[in-house]
Amino acid sequence: MSRVELKNVWKIYPRGNVIGVKDLTFTCEDKEFLAIVGPSGSGKSSTLRMLAGLEEITRGEILFDGKVVNDLDPAQRNVALAFESYALYHRLNVYENIAFPLRARGMKGAQVDKKVKEIAELLGLTSVLKKYPSSLPGGLQQRVSLARALVRKPNLTLLDEPISHADQRVRHELRARI
């Protein structure tokens, strides 16, 4: 993805007429790392969910490479979103959790294996590929969630506090690797 733009984006939740995001405008260029910071309830997660297509915007425009995507389904956007809450499949081991989005898109065999092992190496997960998420500490579970988001090489990767449970050394290392 070369460019992401939000133009005068609003999110008003009908229940209680709560303004989640008010008139947000910004541009993120190709390969740019952009952080949205603010206190709890300031609309950070809502903004990410709107970019991913999980929340409808109330007004304004979201553009990917100059094309308005407001009405595109999440599957049509090729956006990965990793949350602070890991959303891992606890009946699947780490390898299978990472492979899941690849298989869901029809990829098979050696190609899946290669991609899973590459992202596991990048995020320091090689030694835990056969383990189950419930046996891992929070920081490692977050890395698995992050690997699952990144493995399919999305056009846009959105991270909603995906490494907040990792210790400081690991956070710095993961930021550099990402």
N, C-alpha and C positions, 0 to 999 in steps of 0.2 A: 504494500500500500504506500503510495507516495505522499498522500496528503489526507488529513482528517480535519474537517471543519465543523464547528458548531456555530450557527448563526441565530442569535436571539432565541435560544432554546429555553422553553419553560416546561416545567412539570408541575401540574396542579392536581393533587389527589382529591377526587370528588368527595370522599368521606371526610367531612369536616372542613372541606374547601382549604386544605393545607397546601401551601406553596413549598414544593420540594426543591425545585430549581427555578431561579428567577433570572430570566434574560441573560443566559450564559452565552458568551461568544469567545471562541479561541480557535487557533489553527495549530495543528501539530504536523510538521513536515516529515518527509520520509526519513526513517531511521532515527528520528528524534525521540528522546526519552522525556516524557512530560509527567510531572507529578501534580496531582490535585490534592491540596492540603486544606484542612479546616476542621473545626470542632465537630463532634458528633451531631448528626442531624442537619448538617449544612448542605447535603445533596451530593456528596462525593459518590457514594454507591449508586444512587439514583442515576447520576450522569453515566456511570459505567454501564449500568443496566440498559439505559436508553441507547448507548452506542452499540451494545451487543444485540439490540432488538428485543430484549426481554421486557422492556417497559415502553409503552407508547409515549411519544412526546405530546404535550398539550398544544404547543405552537412553536414555530421556528423551523429550522432546517438542520439536518445532519447530512454532511456530504463526505463521500469517500471518493477521492480522485476527481472531484468536481461534480459527481453524480449524487443527486438527492436519494437517500436510502430510507427515508422516514417510513415508507410502506413495505420495505423488504422484510421478509421473515428472517429470524436469526440464522437459519441454515443457509440462506442465500448471501449472507454477509461475510462468511469465512472469518469470523472473529472468535478468539478464544478468551474466556474469562475465568480467571482463577481467584477463588474467594479465600478469605481467612479461614472460614469453615471449610474443611477439606473436601467434602462431598465425594469421598472415595467409596468404592464398592468393597465392603469388608469381607465378602465371600470370595473375592478374587485376590490373588497375591499381587505384589508390586508390579511384576512383569505384565500380568494380565490387565491391571488397572491402566498402565501406560499404553498398552496395545489396544485398549478398547476403542478409542476414537478412530484409530486407523482401520480396524476391522469393520467398524460401523460405516465406513466410507468404501468398503469393498476391497481393501488391501489384504493380501494374503502372504503366507509363508515367509520366505527368506527376506522379502522386502520389509515386512513387519518386524522381524527379528533384528534386522540391521538398524532400523530407525529407533527401536526401543533401546538397543544397546548403545547407540550414539548418544541419545539424550540422557540415559542413565550415567554414562561416563561423564558427560558435561556437568551434571548436577550431583555427582558423587554418590550415586545410588547402586552402583554395580554389585556391591557386596550384599545388598538386601533384596535383590530381584525376586528371590524365592520366598521371601517372608510375607506375612499378611499385615495389612495396615494396623490392626489392633495391637500387634506386637512391637510397633515402632513408637518412639517418642514423638511429641507434637511437631518438633522442627523437621524431622524426617518425613512425617506424614505431609507436611506442607510442601516439601520438595517433590514428593510423589504427585501431589495435586498440580504443582507447577509443571512437572515433566509431562503430565497428561495434557495440559493445556498447550505446551510448546511443541510436542512431538509431531503434530500434523502440519507444522509450519503455516500457521494462519497468516492472513494479510495484516491483521491487527491483533495484538495481545494486550489484554487489559488485566491488571493485577490489583485486586482489592485486598490489600494487606496480606499478600500471600506468604510472606516470610517473617511475619511479626512474632512467631513463636520460636524462631531460630535465635541462637545466641549471637552476640554482636560480631564475633569473628566470622561465623558462618554467613550472616547477613551481608557483610562486606564482600566475602568471597562469591556469594551467589549474585550479587549486583554486578560484580566484574564479569562473571561468566555469562550472565543474561545479556 
